[in-house]
Structure formats: structure tokens, C-alpha cells
Amino acid sequence: MGESRQGESALITRCREGDSDAIRQLVRQYEAPIFHLIWRSIGNVEDARDLTQETFVKAIRAIATFDLDRPFRNWIFRIATNLAIDHLRRRRLRTVSIDVDPGDEAHGSMRAPLLIDPGDRPDETHARARLSERLARLVAQLPPDYRTVVHLRHHDQLSYEEIAQVLGIPLGTVKARLHRAHHRLRALWTGEEEEESGTPPPIDGSGFAEEGE
């Protein structure tokens, strides 16, 4: 177990003991990633804020069941993802399930616009930022299941295996969704009409930890 994992395990142990400072620290660490994961999945800011709060409430209440030998990020991401999926089902949005394995990752070039190399010249950085903004608008047009795997893979840098664990789906399904998401993005990128999509607001530290128990 690495030093960072040991530190997180100690923090979680304090949370289990009801240490309010530890709970607030855990919330601060994961608040923004969880909010953006949910927002990308459901596309509604206010609902994403509510579901982020609900994620932490559920996580703190169930933290005694967490296996300290496993990554906490994957565990809490799964709670957030399940809440987002339940929310979408309640809204009766169409979901997508693909159970075929396309093989190894294809079309990895789609990752390029998502990342900005800090070594770029200012003009290159600006150009890449504009590409990233455009790609974000296109990702917002994907079905919720596709948006989620794209976000977990390219924003949170999770491996295929970690995504499968977070979502509770087969590894082949993860690969299939990413493959088809990349295919749709390429089609949108090369000519289909773009739709406007909002920009997620900053997290305002609204005190999620205060409603733990």
C-alpha cells in the first residue's frame, strides 16, 4: 500500500469514528470530481448538486462497509454513478446497453483534444483549449451511458477495469461504449450540427459534509 493510500485509509478510519474534520476533508477531496461526473451524466446543474450531496450522505453512512484494501475513489464513484443512473431512470430517459466486445481500444486519437500540454506555446495552448471546449459540447450530445464512460476514461483517467468496477458492467461493455462514443464524436466533429451546452459552474463548498448522519 503506497503512502497516499495509507494516508487515505487513515482518513477513512477517522471518518468511521465520526471525526467531523475528517469527513469535511474527504468531502473537499472528492466534491468537485463527483459533481462533474454526475453533471456530465445527467446534464442538469441543480440536480447534479443534489446528487453530489446525496452521494456523500450515502457514502458516510456506508463507510464502515468500505474495504480499505480497495481504491476509495472507485467506491464513491460507483455510488455517484448509481445515483445518476437512478435519476435518469426516474426521468424516463432512454438508456443504452451494449454487450459486445470490440477488442482493444480503438481511435485513441480522440483523447488528444481533451488534454492540454503545459509545454505548448501560448498560441498552441489557446488552440487546444478551443478544441477541448468544442469537444466538450459534442460529448454533451452523447447518450448518458456514453458520456459517463468518456468522462471516467478521459477526465478521471480511470482504466477500463476501474470503469467496469465503478459502473458494475462487464469490461467488454466498457470497451464497446467507448468505441461507439468515439465513433459518434468523430461523426459530430466532422460535420453534424452542434448543439449548445452549458458550462458547469464552480463548486461552491455548500457544506455537503454537514448532512452526513
LUMNUNU-299174 format. One record per atom (N, C-alpha, C): residue number from 1; x, y, z. Coordinates in steps of 0.05 Angstrom, whole numbers, always signed. Layout:
// LUMNUNU-299174
  seq       u       v       w
  NUM       X       Y       Z
...
//
This chain:
// LUMNUNU-299174
  seq       u       v       w
    1     +17     -24      +0
    1      +0      +0      +0
    1     +18     +25      +0
    2     +14     +43     -19
    2     +30     +66     -21
    2     +24     +86      +1
    3     +41    +106      +2
    3     +38    +127     +23
    3     +12    +141     +21
    4      +4    +148      -4
    4     -21    +163      -7
    4     -45    +145      +1
    5     -44    +119      -6
    5     -66    +101      +1
    5     -67     +98     +32
    6     -44     +97     +45
    6     -43     +95     +74
    6     -55    +120     +87
    7     -49    +144     +75
    7     -60    +168     +86
    7     -90    +169     +83
    8    -100    +159     +60
    8    -128    +159     +55
    8    -142    +139     +74
    9    -129    +116     +78
    9    -141     +96     +96
    9    -143    +108    +124
   10    -123    +123    +133
   10    -124    +135    +159
   10    -147    +155    +161
   11    -150    +170    +139
   11    -172    +190    +138
   11    -199    +176    +139
   12    -202    +154    +125
   12    -228    +140    +125
   12    -233    +128    +152
   13    -212    +118    +165
   13    -215    +107    +192
   13    -225    +128    +211
   14    -215    +153    +209
   14    -225    +175    +225
   14    -254    +181    +219
   15    -261    +179    +193
   15    -289    +184    +186
   15    -308    +163    +199
   16    -298    +138    +199
   16    -314    +117    +212
   16    -318    +122    +241
   17    -299    +136    +253
   17    -301    +142    +282
   17    -317    +167    +287
   18    -328    +179    +266
   18    -345    +203    +269
   18    -330    +229    +271
   19    -305    +230    +262
   19    -289    +254    +262
   19    -300    +273    +241
   20    -312    +295    +250
   20    -325    +314    +231
   20    -304    +328    +213
   21    -280    +333    +224
   21    -259    +346    +208
   21    -250    +327    +186
   22    -248    +301    +192
   22    -240    +282    +171
   22    -262    +280    +150
   23    -287    +280    +158
   23    -309    +279    +138
   23    -308    +303    +119
   24    -304    +327    +131
   24    -302    +351    +114
   24    -278    +349     +95
   25    -256    +339    +105
   25    -232    +336     +88
   25    -237    +317     +65
   26    -251    +295     +71
   26    -258    +275     +50
   26    -277    +288     +29
   27    -296    +303     +38
   27    -314    +317     +20
   27    -299    +336      +2
   28    -282    +352     +14
   28    -266    +372      -2
   28    -250    +358     -24
   29    -239    +334     -17
   29    -222    +320     -36
   29    -238    +309     -60
   30    -262    +300     -55
   30    -277    +287     -77
   30    -301    +303     -87
   31    -307    +325     -75
   31    -331    +341     -82
   31    -332    +348    -112
   32    -311    +361    -122
   32    -310    +370    -149
   32    -311    +347    -169
   33    -294    +326    -166
   33    -295    +304    -185
   33    -322    +291    -187
   34    -335    +287    -164
   34    -361    +274    -164
   34    -382    +292    -176
   35    -382    +318    -170
   35    -401    +336    -182
   35    -399    +335    -213
   36    -374    +337    -223
   36    -371    +338    -252
   36    -378    +312    -265
   37    -373    +289    -251
   37    -381    +263    -262
   37    -411    +262    -265
   38    -426    +270    -244
   38    -455    +269    -245
   38    -466    +289    -265
   39    -454    +314    -265
   39    -464    +334    -283
   39    -461    +325    -312
   40    -438    +313    -318
   40    -434    +303    -346
   40    -454    +281    -352
   41    -462    +266    -333
   41    -481    +244    -337
   41    -509    +253    -341
   42    -518    +273    -325
   42    -547    +280    -326
   42    -552    +307    -339
   43    -532    +324    -341
   43    -535    +349    -356
   43    -551    +371    -342
   44    -556    +368    -316
   44    -571    +388    -301
   44    -555    +397    -276
   45    -550    +422    -274
   45    -532    +432    -253
   45    -544    +428    -225
   46    -569    +437    -222
   46    -581    +435    -195
   46    -585    +407    -186
   47    -594    +390    -204
   47    -597    +361    -198
   47    -569    +349    -191
   48    -549    +357    -206
   48    -522    +347    -200
   48    -512    +355    -172
   49    -519    +379    -164
   49    -511    +388    -137
   49    -526    +371    -116
   50    -552    +366    -121
   50    -567    +350    -102
   50    -556    +321    -100
   51    -550    +310    -123
   51    -540    +283    -124
   51    -512    +280    -113
   52    -496    +302    -116
   52    -469    +302    -103
   52    -472    +301     -73
   53    -491    +317     -62
   53    -496    +316     -34
   53    -505    +289     -25
   54    -524    +277     -41
   54    -534    +251     -34
   54    -512    +230     -35
   55    -493    +233     -53
   55    -471    +214     -55
   55    -455    +213     -29
   56    -449    +237     -18
   56    -434    +238      +7
   56    -450    +228     +31
   57    -476    +234     +31
   57    -492    +224     +53
   57    -492    +193     +53
   58    -496    +181     +29
   58    -496    +152     +27
   58    -468    +140     +34
   59    -447    +154     +24
   59    -420    +144     +28
   59    -413    +144     +58
   60    -419    +166     +72
   60    -412    +168    +100
   60    -428    +148    +116
   61    -453    +144    +109
   61    -470    +124    +124
   61    -460     +96    +120
   62    -448     +91     +96
   62    -440     +63     +90
   62    -409     +59     +92
   63    -395     +79    +102
   63    -366     +78    +101
   63    -354     +56    +118
   64    -369     +46    +137
   64    -360     +23    +153
   64    -357      -2    +136
   65    -372      -3    +114
   65    -371     -27     +97
   65    -349     -25     +76
   66    -335      -2     +74
   66    -315      +1     +53
   66    -290     -16     +59
   67    -280     -30     +39
   67    -256     -46     +42
   67    -232     -29     +38
   68    -216     -25     +59
   68    -193      -7     +59
   68    -172     -16     +40
   69    -173     -41     +30
   69    -153     -51     +11
   69    -160     -43     -18
   70    -183     -30     -22
   70    -191     -22     -48
   70    -190      +8     -51
   71    -189     +18     -76
   71    -188     +47     -80
   71    -214     +60     -72
   72    -213     +80     -54
   72    -237     +93     -45
   72    -250    +108     -68
   73    -234    +120     -86
   73    -245    +134    -109
   73    -265    +117    -125
   74    -257     +93    -131
   74    -275     +75    -146
   74    -301     +70    -132
   75    -299     +66    -105
   75    -322     +60     -89
   75    -342     +83     -89
   76    -332    +107     -84
   76    -350    +130     -83
   76    -360    +139    -110
   77    -343    +135    -131
   77    -352    +140    -158
   77    -375    +122    -166
   78    -374     +97    -156
   78    -396     +79    -162
   78    -422     +88    -149
   79    -420     +97    -124
   79    -444    +108    -111
   79    -456    +131    -127
   80    -438    +149    -136
   80    -447    +172    -151
   80    -460    +164    -178
   81    -447    +145    -191
   81    -457    +136    -217
   81    -484    +122    -214
   82    -487    +106    -194
   82    -513     +92    -189
   82    -535    +112    -184
   83    -529    +133    -169
   83    -549    +154    -163
   83    -556    +169    -189
   84    -536    +174    -206
   84    -542    +187    -231
   84    -559    +170    -249
   85    -553    +144    -250
   85    -569    +125    -266
   85    -597    +124    -256
   86    -601    +122    -230
   86    -628    +121    -219
   86    -643    +147    -225
   87    -629    +169    -224
   87    -641    +195    -230
   87    -651    +195    -259
   88    -634    +186    -278
   88    -642    +185    -306
   88    -665    +166    -310
   89    -665    +144    -297
   89    -688    +126    -299
   89    -714    +138    -290
   90    -712    +153    -268
   90    -736    +167    -258
   90    -746    +187    -278
   91    -728    +199    -292
   91    -736    +219    -312
   91    -744    +205    -338
   92    -743    +178    -338
   92    -750    +162    -361
   92    -735    +169    -386
   93    -709    +175    -382
   93    -693    +179    -405
   93    -684    +153    -417
   94    -680    +153    -442
   94    -672    +128    -456
   94    -643    +121    -448
   95    -639     +96    -441
   95    -612     +87    -434
   95    -602     +68    -456
   96    -576     +65    -456
   96    -563     +49    -477
   96    -547     +27    -464
   97    -550      +2    -473
   97    -534     -20    -463
   97    -523     -35    -486
   98    -496     -38    -487
   98    -483     -52    -509
   98    -466     -74    -496
   99    -470     -99    -504
   99    -457    -121    -492
   99    -439    -136    -512
  100    -424    -122    -528
  100    -406    -134    -547
  100    -378    -123    -541
  101    -358    -139    -546
  101    -331    -131    -541
  101    -317    -125    -567
  102    -310     -99    -573
  102    -298     -92    -598
  102    -268     -97    -598
  103    -257    -108    -576
  103    -229    -114    -575
  103    -214     -91    -561
  104    -189     -87    -569
  104    -173     -67    -557
  104    -183     -39    -563
  105    -175     -20    -547
  105    -184      +8    -550
  105    -178     +17    -578
  106    -198     +29    -591
  106    -195     +40    -618
  106    -197     +70    -617
  107    -186     +82    -638
  107    -189    +111    -642
  107    -179    +127    -618
  108    -156    +120    -607
  108    -145    +134    -584
  108    -139    +163    -590
  109    -139    +170    -616
  109    -133    +198    -623
  109    -155    +217    -612
  110    -178    +206    -605
  110    -199    +223    -594
  110    -190    +235    -567
  111    -170    +224    -555
  111    -161    +235    -529
  111    -146    +261    -532
  112    -135    +265    -555
  112    -117    +288    -558
  112    -130    +315    -552
  113    -154    +321    -563
  113    -165    +347    -557
  113    -173    +352    -528
  114    -175    +330    -512
  114    -183    +333    -484
  114    -161    +343    -466
  115    -136    +340    -476
  115    -114    +346    -459
  115     -98    +369    -469
  116     -88    +386    -452
  116     -72    +409    -459
  116     -44    +405    -449
  117     -25    +404    -466
  117      +3    +400    -458
  117     +14    +426    -446
  118     +22    +426    -420
  118     +32    +451    -408
  118     +57    +462    -421
  119     +70    +446    -438
  119     +93    +455    -452
  119     +88    +469    -478
  120     +62    +471    -486
  120     +55    +484    -511
  120     +61    +514    -510
  121     +65    +526    -533
  121     +67    +555    -535
  121     +39    +566    -530
  122     +38    +592    -523
  122     +11    +604    -517
  122      -9    +601    -539
  123      +0    +605    -565
  123     -19    +602    -586
  123     -29    +573    -589
  124     -11    +554    -584
  124     -19    +526    -586
  124     -38    +519    -563
  125     -32    +530    -539
  125     -49    +525    -516
  125     -77    +535    -521
  126     -79    +559    -533
  126    -105    +571    -539
  126    -120    +554    -559
  127    -107    +545    -579
  127    -120    +529    -600
  127    -130    +502    -588
  128    -113    +490    -571
  128    -121    +465    -558
  128    -145    +469    -539
  129    -145    +492    -525
  129    -167    +498    -507
  129    -193    +501    -522
  130    -192    +514    -546
  130    -216    +516    -562
  130    -225    +489    -572
  131    -206    +472    -579
  131    -214    +445    -588
  131    -227    +430    -564
  132    -216    +433    -540
  132    -227    +420    -517
  132    -255    +429    -511
  133    -260    +455    -514
  133    -287    +466    -509
  133    -307    +455    -530
  134    -298    +454    -555
  134    -315    +444    -575
  134    -322    +414    -570
  135    -301    +399    -563
  135    -306    +370    -558
  135    -324    +367    -534
  136    -322    +384    -513
  136    -339    +382    -490
  136    -368    +386    -498
  137    -373    +405    -517
  137    -400    +409    -527
  137    -411    +385    -541
  138    -393    +371    -556
  138    -402    +348    -571
  138    -407    +324    -552
  139    -390    +321    -532
  139    -394    +300    -512
  139    -421    +303    -499
  140    -430    +327    -494
  140    -456    +332    -481
  140    -479    +322    -498
  141    -474    +317    -524
  141    -496    +307    -541
  141    -498    +277    -541
  142    -479    +263    -529
  142    -479    +234    -528
  142    -501    +224    -508
  143    -510    +199    -512
  143    -528    +187    -492
  143    -514    +186    -464
  144    -529    +187    -443
  144    -517    +188    -416
  144    -496    +166    -410
  145    -501    +141    -419
  145    -482    +120    -414
  145    -456    +125    -427
  146    -457    +137    -451
  146    -432    +143    -466
  146    -417    +166    -452
  147    -432    +187    -445
  147    -420    +210    -431
  147    -405    +201    -406
  148    -417    +182    -392
  148    -405    +174    -366
  148    -378    +159    -371
  149    -377    +141    -390
  149    -352    +126    -395
  149    -331    +145    -406
  150    -339    +163    -423
  150    -320    +183    -434
  150    -308    +199    -412
  151    -325    +209    -394
  151    -315    +225    -372
  151    -296    +209    -354
  152    -304    +185    -347
  152    -287    +169    -329
  152    -260    +162    -342
  153    -261    +157    -368
  153    -236    +150    -381
  153    -218    +174    -386
  154    -229    +195    -397
  154    -212    +217    -407
  154    -208    +239    -386
  155    -228    +244    -369
  155    -225    +265    -349
  155    -213    +254    -323
  156    -224    +231    -313
  156    -215    +220    -288
  156    -192    +200    -292
  157    -186    +194    -318
  157    -163    +177    -324
  157    -165    +149    -312
  158    -189    +138    -310
  158    -192    +111    -300
  158    -186     +91    -322
  159    -175     +68    -313
  159    -170     +46    -332
  159    -197     +33    -340
  160    -196     +16    -361
  160    -221      +2    -368
  160    -231     -15    -345
  161    -212     -28    -331
  161    -220     -45    -309
  161    -233     -29    -286
  162    -222      -5    -281
  162    -233     +12    -260
  162    -261     +22    -268
  163    -264     +29    -293
  163    -291     +38    -302
  163    -311     +15    -299
  164    -303      -9    -307
  164    -321     -32    -304
  164    -329     -36    -275
  165    -310     -32    -256
  165    -316     -35    -228
  165    -335     -12    -218
  166    -329     +12    -227
  166    -346     +35    -218
  166    -375     +32    -228
  167    -378     +24    -253
  167    -404     +22    -265
  167    -418      -5    -260
  168    -403     -25    -251
  168    -414     -51    -247
  168    -423     -65    -273
  169    -407     -61    -294
  169    -414     -73    -320
  169    -389     -88    -330
  170    -394    -107    -349
  170    -371    -122    -360
  170    -350    -105    -373
  171    -325    -114    -373
  171    -304    -100    -386
  171    -310     -96    -415
  172    -321    -116    -428
  172    -328    -113    -457
  172    -348     -91    -462
  173    -366     -87    -443
  173    -386     -65    -447
  173    -373     -38    -445
  174    -353     -36    -427
  174    -338     -10    -425
  174    -325      -4    -451
  175    -311     -24    -462
  175    -297     -20    -488
  175    -316     -13    -510
  176    -339     -27    -510
  176    -358     -22    -531
  176    -370      +6    -530
  177    -376     +15    -506
  177    -387     +42    -503
  177    -367     +63    -510
  178    -342     +59    -503
  178    -321     +79    -510
  178    -317     +79    -541
  179    -317     +55    -552
  179    -313     +53    -581
  179    -336     +68    -596
  180    -360     +63    -588
  180    -383     +76    -601
  180    -385    +105    -595
  181    -377    +113    -570
  181    -377    +141    -564
  181    -356    +156    -581
  182    -333    +144    -585
  182    -312    +156    -602
  182    -322    +158    -631
  183    -337    +137    -640
  183    -347    +138    -667
  183    -367    +160    -671
  184    -385    +164    -652
  184    -404    +186    -653
  184    -391    +213    -652
  185    -371    +215    -635
  185    -357    +240    -632
  185    -343    +248    -658
  186    -331    +228    -671
  186    -318    +234    -697
  186    -338    +243    -717
  187    -362    +231    -718
  187    -383    +239    -736
  187    -391    +268    -731
  188    -395    +274    -705
  188    -403    +302    -698
  188    -380    +321    -705
  189    -356    +313    -699
  189    -333    +330    -703
  189    -330    +338    -733
  190    -337    +319    -750
  190    -332    +324    -779
  190    -355    +335    -794
  191    -377    +343    -779
  191    -397    +357    -795
  191    -425    +358    -785
  192    -433    +341    -766
  192    -460    +343    -757
  192    -464    +368    -740
  193    -489    +378    -741
  193    -495    +404    -727
  193    -490    +402    -698
  194    -477    +421    -686
  194    -471    +422    -658
  194    -495    +435    -643
  195    -498    +425    -618
  195    -518    +438    -601
  195    -504    +452    -578
  196    -516    +473    -568
  196    -503    +488    -547
  196    -506    +472    -521
  197    -485    +473    -505
  197    -485    +460    -479
  197    -473    +479    -458
  198    -485    +479    -434
  198    -475    +497    -413
  198    -448    +489    -403
  199    -436    +507    -388
  199    -411    +502    -375
  199    -416    +497    -345
  200    -405    +476    -334
  200    -411    +471    -306
  200    -400    +493    -288
  201    -416    +501    -269
  201    -408    +523    -251
  201    -387    +512    -231
  202    -372    +530    -218
  202    -353    +521    -198
  202    -367    +510    -174
  203    -354    +491    -161
  203    -365    +481    -135
  203    -362    +502    -114
  204    -384    +507     -99
  204    -383    +530     -81
  204    -380    +521     -52
  205    -373    +495     -47
  205    -369    +487     -20
  205    -393    +491      -3
  206    -416    +479     -11
  206    -441    +485      +2
  206    -446    +468     +27
  207    -425    +455     +37
  207    -428    +442     +63
  207    -441    +415     +62
  208    -433    +398     +42
  208    -445    +372     +39
  208    -440    +355     +64
  209    -416    +358     +77
  209    -409    +341    +100
  209    -427    +346    +124
  210    -440    +369    +124
  210    -456    +376    +148
  210    -481    +358    +150
  211    -489    +344    +128
  211    -514    +329    +129
  211    -507    +299    +129
  212    -485    +291    +140
  212    -476    +263    +138
  212    -494    +243    +151
  213    -501    +247    +176
  213    -517    +227    +190
  213    -544    +240    +197
//
